[in-house]
Amino acid sequence: MNNFEANPEVYKALTPAFRLKMVIMQYFKTQKILSIKIAMPPDVLSKYITGRLNITEKVAMQMQDLAGINAEFLLYGNLPIMVDGATGAKPYDAKYNAPAPIPNFYREHDKIETSRGVLDHCIIDYKGSKEVLLPQGTMNVVNIAVNGIENGLSICPTTPEFVEKYKHIFAMKINSYLILDKKYDIDEDILVVIDNYLYLAIYKDDNIFIDAANNKEIQIKDKNSVKIIGSYFSSVIRGRLK
């Protein structure tokens, strides 16, 4: 039993965006699978996952009706996580035309968590005038931050410029931890090196990346310089964000 099962109130302290990310990793494996089920473009779903768009009651109900995610859980942290339309206490009145919701026991991926809180760790630091990733061995993080990630890694930003550029989109501050998944898909937010510069960007294909800070395509001078580090999963922050 993890800390969240032992104390359901802990869910309420999380943001709706983080709760949505948890549901995807535990029940759908990838956001692409969920986007298909709820008929939502992957880039739009990505904005809900990262908190760039607020999860409204209408959106939460769309996810409940089409994918079985409890709207009350997304919005307020109230259990259960998934609803079961066939066995509910009252008839399930779907607002969206869809199959019956996914029951609570349903999961699309293996229950084995291979990371269990131990991740490769890097810091974002300076090399001359450019920001670079420097390996720092491994680190331990809370289980909930890595639940469902088979190949995760942790990035610690130590440069003010990087934090200032992206903190309005991704929860971070100096010496916080960005948790990444080494797997990534189209329209996901990724950390990428392009022409020796680091970006948090939306991945379109191997030659097209949209800078998350300004929604503009990043111009690539040397295609051989492109190295995708991983997709953004969550942030671990000590103390207050501001």
N, C-alpha and C positions, 0 to 999 in steps of 0.2 A: 504494500500500500504506500503510495507516495504522499507527500505533504498536502496535496490538493484534495485527494480522496479523504484524508483524515480530517481536513478542515475546509469544507466547501466554501466558507466565507472568503477564502483567499482569492477565489476567482473574481470576486467583486472589486478587488483592488486593482485588477488588470484593466488595460484599455480595451475597448471593443475591437480595435484593430489587432491587438495581441491575441485576444480570445479567438478571433477569426483565424489567425495564423495557426494557433494550436489545433483548431478543429481540422484544418486542411491537412496538417502533418499527421494527425492521429487517425483520420477517417478517409481521406481522399488521396494521400500520398503527394500529389502535386496540385498546384493551383489550376493547371490546365484542365485536369479532370473535373474540378468544381466548376470552372467557367463554362464547360460544355453542358453540365447538368443544369445550370441555372440560366443558360442562354445569355451570358454576359461576356462582352469582349475581354480578353485577357488583360489588356492594358488598363481597362477600367477597374477590374477586380484587383489588380496590383495596387491601384491607388487606395482602395479600401483597406488592403492588407497593411500598407505602410502608413496609413493614417492621413494621407494627403486629402482624402475624401472622408467625411463623417458617415458612419453607417446609420442611415435613417430607419424609421420604423417600416417604411415601404420596402427598402432594400432588404432589411432583416426578414420580412415576411416573404419576399421573393425567394430568399435562400431557404426558408423553412418549407415553403410549399413545393419547391422544385428539388431540394436536396435533403430535406429532413432535419436541417440544423435548427435547433430551438431558438426562435427569435428572442425570447426572454433571456437566454444565455448570452447571445451576442450583445444585446443592448445593456443588460444589467448584471450579468453573471449568475443568473438564477439557474439551478439545475432542473432537469437533466440537460446534457449537452445536445443530445439528439432526441427527436420526438418519434413516436410510433403511432401512426394514424390508425392502424388496425386495432390497437388495444387501448386507445386513450379512454379516459373517463367519460368524455363526451364526444359526439361526432366531430370529425375533423373537417372544418369548412375551409377548403383551399381557395385562395383568391387567384391562384395561377393554375392554368390547365396543365396538369402533370400527373405522373404515376404516384402511387402511395409513397409517403415519406420513408426514408431509410430507418429501420428499427435501431434501437440502442446498441444491439450487439454487433451491428454490421461494421466491418472495416475492410478496406481494399488493400492493405499492406500487412506485412508480417508484424507481429507484436514485439519482435526482438528489437531492442534498442542497442545498437552496437557502440554508440559513443559513450553513454552513461556519464557524461559530464567531463570527460577528459578530451581536450581539443588541442590541435596544433595552434601555436600562438605566434603572432607577429606584431610589430609596432610600426606605425607610420611615422617616419622620422625624416630628417634632412640629409641629403648627400649633396654638398655644394648648395645650389639654389633650388634643387628639385626635391620633391617628396618621394621617398622610396619605402619599400617594405623590408623590414629587417627581421629574420627569424629569431624567436626567443624561446624555443623549446616547446613545452606543453604547459597547459594550465587546467584547473578545475573550475567548472561553472555549475550553477544550479541545474538540476535535472530538467526542469520545465523549459529551459532555454535551448536544450539540444534534443528534446523528445522528438523522435522521428528522423533525425539527421543521421545518415549512415557515414558520411564523410564530412565532418564539420571542421571549422577552424575559427579562431578568434583573432580579431584585428583591433589593436588599441591605437587610436589617433592621438598623437602627441604634438601635432603642429596646429597652431591656431587658425591658419588659413584654410585648411581642410575642414575643420570643425565649423568655422563661420560660413563656409560655402554651402554646407549641406545640413546644418542643424535645424533649419526651418522645415526640413522634409523628413529627416531621420533623427530619431531621438539619440543625441550624443552630446558629450562635452569632452574636454581634455581628460585623457586617461580613463575614459569609459571603454566598454567592450562592444564591438560590433560582431555579432555571431553570423557567420556565413555558412552556406552549404556549398560544397564543391560542385554539386550538380546544379544546372541552370537550364532554363527553357526560354522560348520566345516571350517577349514582353515582361520578363522578370527584371527586377532591379539587381544589378550586379556591380561588383568592384572590379575595375578593369584598368590595366596599364596600357596607355596609348602614347607613342612617341616619348616614352619615359616620364609621362605624367599620370597621376592617379585620378580616376573619376569614379563616382557613383553614377551609373548610367542605366538606361533602359535598353535591354538587348533586343535588337531587331533581327540581325543576322551577323555573320562573321565580319562584315565590313560596315555595318551601320549600327551606331550607338547614339542614343539620345541622352545628352547630359541632363541628369535629374534636377540640377540646380536651375536651369533656364529653359528646359524642353527644346533645346536646339541640337541639331546633329553635330557630333564631334568630327572635325575635319582630321583625316588621317594622312600623315605625310609618308610614313613607312608602314605598310601592312604587316611586315614581318615583326614589327615592334609590339603588336597587339597581344596581350596576355590576360585572359579572364581568370580572376582569382577565385570567384565564387558568387553565389546569389545571396542577397541580404535576407536574413531570417528574423533577427531581433536585436535589441540592444540591452546590455546590462549596465546599469548606471548606479553608482554609489552616491547616496545623498540626493539633494534636490537637483532637478534638471537646470534650473536657473539660479 
